[in-house]
């Protein structure tokens, strides 16, 4: 298995809502759960490095990245929905 496939499989296992364990939840619930997990990992890394500054930066970074991913997903889904409606 190539390094690219390993990275893609790992990414899908966490970030792809159609392949990760949150796939059966509504999108908004899955988003909230991803935010909770991001905060949890931010706390773990901050404690591991004994730095509250690291925690703050990590929380903001995780929140921005996950919000951007889910906003993009929502736009793509809406575009797909409109495309199928317009073509019907």
mmCIF file of the C-alpha atoms, coordinates in Angstrom:
data_MODEL
# 
_entry.id   MODEL 
# 
loop_
_atom_site.group_PDB 
_atom_site.id 
_atom_site.type_symbol 
_atom_site.label_atom_id 
_atom_site.label_alt_id 
_atom_site.label_comp_id 
_atom_site.label_asym_id 
_atom_site.label_entity_id 
_atom_site.label_seq_id 
_atom_site.pdbx_PDB_ins_code 
_atom_site.Cartn_x 
_atom_site.Cartn_y 
_atom_site.Cartn_z 
_atom_site.occupancy 
_atom_site.B_iso_or_equiv 
_atom_site.pdbx_formal_charge 
_atom_site.auth_seq_id 
_atom_site.auth_comp_id 
_atom_site.auth_asym_id 
_atom_site.auth_atom_id 
_atom_site.pdbx_PDB_model_num 
ATOM 1  C CA . UNK A 1 1  ? 0.000   0.000  0.000   1.00 0.00 ? 1  UNK A CA 1 
ATOM 2  C CA . UNK A 1 2  ? 1.441   3.356  -1.015  1.00 0.00 ? 2  UNK A CA 1 
ATOM 3  C CA . UNK A 1 3  ? 1.943   6.222  1.410   1.00 0.00 ? 3  UNK A CA 1 
ATOM 4  C CA . UNK A 1 4  ? -0.766  8.183  -0.410  1.00 0.00 ? 4  UNK A CA 1 
ATOM 5  C CA . UNK A 1 5  ? -3.276  5.358  0.104   1.00 0.00 ? 5  UNK A CA 1 
ATOM 6  C CA . UNK A 1 6  ? -2.363  5.093  3.788   1.00 0.00 ? 6  UNK A CA 1 
ATOM 7  C CA . UNK A 1 7  ? -2.916  8.827  4.256   1.00 0.00 ? 7  UNK A CA 1 
ATOM 8  C CA . UNK A 1 8  ? -6.191  8.758  2.306   1.00 0.00 ? 8  UNK A CA 1 
ATOM 9  C CA . UNK A 1 9  ? -7.485  5.770  4.319   1.00 0.00 ? 9  UNK A CA 1 
ATOM 10 C CA . UNK A 1 10 ? -6.548  7.428  7.613   1.00 0.00 ? 10 UNK A CA 1 
ATOM 11 C CA . UNK A 1 11 ? -8.152  10.719 6.523   1.00 0.00 ? 11 UNK A CA 1 
ATOM 12 C CA . UNK A 1 12 ? -11.364 8.988  5.435   1.00 0.00 ? 12 UNK A CA 1 
ATOM 13 C CA . UNK A 1 13 ? -11.540 7.042  8.690   1.00 0.00 ? 13 UNK A CA 1 
ATOM 14 C CA . UNK A 1 14 ? -11.678 10.296 10.626  1.00 0.00 ? 14 UNK A CA 1 
ATOM 15 C CA . UNK A 1 15 ? -12.882 13.086 8.349   1.00 0.00 ? 15 UNK A CA 1 
ATOM 16 C CA . UNK A 1 16 ? -15.115 11.463 5.693   1.00 0.00 ? 16 UNK A CA 1 
ATOM 17 C CA . UNK A 1 17 ? -18.654 11.467 7.070   1.00 0.00 ? 17 UNK A CA 1 
ATOM 18 C CA . UNK A 1 18 ? -19.618 8.619  4.730   1.00 0.00 ? 18 UNK A CA 1 
ATOM 19 C CA . UNK A 1 19 ? -16.865 6.310  6.002   1.00 0.00 ? 19 UNK A CA 1 
ATOM 20 C CA . UNK A 1 20 ? -16.254 7.179  9.653   1.00 0.00 ? 20 UNK A CA 1 
ATOM 21 C CA . UNK A 1 21 ? -18.241 5.801  12.612  1.00 0.00 ? 21 UNK A CA 1 
ATOM 22 C CA . UNK A 1 22 ? -20.406 8.966  12.718  1.00 0.00 ? 22 UNK A CA 1 
ATOM 23 C CA . UNK A 1 23 ? -21.909 8.171  9.300   1.00 0.00 ? 23 UNK A CA 1 
ATOM 24 C CA . UNK A 1 24 ? -25.307 7.200  10.721  1.00 0.00 ? 24 UNK A CA 1 
ATOM 25 C CA . UNK A 1 25 ? -25.794 10.476 12.594  1.00 0.00 ? 25 UNK A CA 1 
ATOM 26 C CA . UNK A 1 26 ? -27.420 13.596 11.141  1.00 0.00 ? 26 UNK A CA 1 
ATOM 27 C CA . UNK A 1 27 ? -24.802 15.951 9.666   1.00 0.00 ? 27 UNK A CA 1 
ATOM 28 C CA . UNK A 1 28 ? -25.225 18.599 12.381  1.00 0.00 ? 28 UNK A CA 1 
ATOM 29 C CA . UNK A 1 29 ? -24.869 16.022 15.148  1.00 0.00 ? 29 UNK A CA 1 
ATOM 30 C CA . UNK A 1 30 ? -21.781 14.584 13.484  1.00 0.00 ? 30 UNK A CA 1 
ATOM 31 C CA . UNK A 1 31 ? -20.355 18.112 13.237  1.00 0.00 ? 31 UNK A CA 1 
ATOM 32 C CA . UNK A 1 32 ? -20.934 18.707 16.943  1.00 0.00 ? 32 UNK A CA 1 
ATOM 33 C CA . UNK A 1 33 ? -19.319 15.381 17.817  1.00 0.00 ? 33 UNK A CA 1 
ATOM 34 C CA . UNK A 1 34 ? -16.301 16.263 15.673  1.00 0.00 ? 34 UNK A CA 1 
ATOM 35 C CA . UNK A 1 35 ? -16.017 19.583 17.516  1.00 0.00 ? 35 UNK A CA 1 
ATOM 36 C CA . UNK A 1 36 ? -16.148 17.779 20.885  1.00 0.00 ? 36 UNK A CA 1 
ATOM 37 C CA . UNK A 1 37 ? -13.442 15.360 19.745  1.00 0.00 ? 37 UNK A CA 1 
ATOM 38 C CA . UNK A 1 38 ? -11.319 18.247 18.473  1.00 0.00 ? 38 UNK A CA 1 
ATOM 39 C CA . UNK A 1 39 ? -11.581 19.993 21.844  1.00 0.00 ? 39 UNK A CA 1 
ATOM 40 C CA . UNK A 1 40 ? -10.741 16.763 23.649  1.00 0.00 ? 40 UNK A CA 1 
ATOM 41 C CA . UNK A 1 41 ? -7.585  16.280 21.574  1.00 0.00 ? 41 UNK A CA 1 
ATOM 42 C CA . UNK A 1 42 ? -6.678  19.934 22.050  1.00 0.00 ? 42 UNK A CA 1 
ATOM 43 C CA . UNK A 1 43 ? -6.856  19.456 25.819  1.00 0.00 ? 43 UNK A CA 1 
ATOM 44 C CA . UNK A 1 44 ? -4.801  16.257 25.641  1.00 0.00 ? 44 UNK A CA 1 
ATOM 45 C CA . UNK A 1 45 ? -2.031  17.917 23.632  1.00 0.00 ? 45 UNK A CA 1 
ATOM 46 C CA . UNK A 1 46 ? -2.049  21.015 25.835  1.00 0.00 ? 46 UNK A CA 1 
ATOM 47 C CA . UNK A 1 47 ? -1.678  18.897 28.956  1.00 0.00 ? 47 UNK A CA 1 
ATOM 48 C CA . UNK A 1 48 ? 1.016   16.789 27.291  1.00 0.00 ? 48 UNK A CA 1 
ATOM 49 C CA . UNK A 1 49 ? 3.022   19.941 26.558  1.00 0.00 ? 49 UNK A CA 1 
ATOM 50 C CA . UNK A 1 50 ? 2.000   21.596 29.865  1.00 0.00 ? 50 UNK A CA 1 
ATOM 51 C CA . UNK A 1 51 ? 0.959   24.739 28.075  1.00 0.00 ? 51 UNK A CA 1 
ATOM 52 C CA . UNK A 1 52 ? -2.351  26.568 28.176  1.00 0.00 ? 52 UNK A CA 1 
ATOM 53 C CA . UNK A 1 53 ? -1.137  28.673 25.266  1.00 0.00 ? 53 UNK A CA 1 
ATOM 54 C CA . UNK A 1 54 ? -0.848  25.520 23.169  1.00 0.00 ? 54 UNK A CA 1 
ATOM 55 C CA . UNK A 1 55 ? -4.395  24.613 24.226  1.00 0.00 ? 55 UNK A CA 1 
ATOM 56 C CA . UNK A 1 56 ? -5.798  27.956 23.092  1.00 0.00 ? 56 UNK A CA 1 
ATOM 57 C CA . UNK A 1 57 ? -4.042  27.852 19.746  1.00 0.00 ? 57 UNK A CA 1 
ATOM 58 C CA . UNK A 1 58 ? -5.016  24.218 19.227  1.00 0.00 ? 58 UNK A CA 1 
ATOM 59 C CA . UNK A 1 59 ? -8.697  24.845 20.050  1.00 0.00 ? 59 UNK A CA 1 
ATOM 60 C CA . UNK A 1 60 ? -8.923  27.785 17.677  1.00 0.00 ? 60 UNK A CA 1 
ATOM 61 C CA . UNK A 1 61 ? -7.115  25.862 14.947  1.00 0.00 ? 61 UNK A CA 1 
ATOM 62 C CA . UNK A 1 62 ? -9.326  22.789 15.293  1.00 0.00 ? 62 UNK A CA 1 
ATOM 63 C CA . UNK A 1 63 ? -12.506 24.883 15.362  1.00 0.00 ? 63 UNK A CA 1 
ATOM 64 C CA . UNK A 1 64 ? -11.503 26.790 12.233  1.00 0.00 ? 64 UNK A CA 1 
ATOM 65 C CA . UNK A 1 65 ? -10.459 23.713 10.272  1.00 0.00 ? 65 UNK A CA 1 
ATOM 66 C CA . UNK A 1 66 ? -13.533 21.669 11.190  1.00 0.00 ? 66 UNK A CA 1 
ATOM 67 C CA . UNK A 1 67 ? -15.900 24.576 10.595  1.00 0.00 ? 67 UNK A CA 1 
ATOM 68 C CA . UNK A 1 68 ? -14.369 25.144 7.176   1.00 0.00 ? 68 UNK A CA 1 
ATOM 69 C CA . UNK A 1 69 ? -14.636 21.471 6.272   1.00 0.00 ? 69 UNK A CA 1 
ATOM 70 C CA . UNK A 1 70 ? -18.282 21.235 7.291   1.00 0.00 ? 70 UNK A CA 1 
ATOM 71 C CA . UNK A 1 71 ? -19.214 24.548 5.640   1.00 0.00 ? 71 UNK A CA 1 
ATOM 72 C CA . UNK A 1 72 ? -17.636 23.288 2.417   1.00 0.00 ? 72 UNK A CA 1 
ATOM 73 C CA . UNK A 1 73 ? -19.481 19.988 2.761   1.00 0.00 ? 73 UNK A CA 1 
ATOM 74 C CA . UNK A 1 74 ? -22.801 21.809 3.263   1.00 0.00 ? 74 UNK A CA 1 
ATOM 75 C CA . UNK A 1 75 ? -22.228 23.959 0.163   1.00 0.00 ? 75 UNK A CA 1 
ATOM 76 C CA . UNK A 1 76 ? -21.270 20.912 -1.930  1.00 0.00 ? 76 UNK A CA 1 
ATOM 77 C CA . UNK A 1 77 ? -24.334 18.992 -0.762  1.00 0.00 ? 77 UNK A CA 1 
ATOM 78 C CA . UNK A 1 78 ? -26.628 21.927 -1.536  1.00 0.00 ? 78 UNK A CA 1 
ATOM 79 C CA . UNK A 1 79 ? -25.071 22.304 -4.994  1.00 0.00 ? 79 UNK A CA 1 
ATOM 80 C CA . UNK A 1 80 ? -25.550 18.585 -5.642  1.00 0.00 ? 80 UNK A CA 1 
ATOM 81 C CA . UNK A 1 81 ? -29.166 18.769 -4.481  1.00 0.00 ? 81 UNK A CA 1 
ATOM 82 C CA . UNK A 1 82 ? -29.861 21.751 -6.761  1.00 0.00 ? 82 UNK A CA 1 
ATOM 83 C CA . UNK A 1 83 ? -28.163 20.078 -9.715  1.00 0.00 ? 83 UNK A CA 1 
ATOM 84 C CA . UNK A 1 84 ? -30.327 16.969 -9.440  1.00 0.00 ? 84 UNK A CA 1 
ATOM 85 C CA . UNK A 1 85 ? -33.476 19.079 -8.986  1.00 0.00 ? 85 UNK A CA 1 
ATOM 86 C CA . UNK A 1 86 ? -32.664 21.274 -12.001 1.00 0.00 ? 86 UNK A CA 1 
ATOM 87 C CA . UNK A 1 87 ? -31.881 18.283 -14.226 1.00 0.00 ? 87 UNK A CA 1 
ATOM 88 C CA . UNK A 1 88 ? -35.044 16.372 -13.303 1.00 0.00 ? 88 UNK A CA 1 
# 
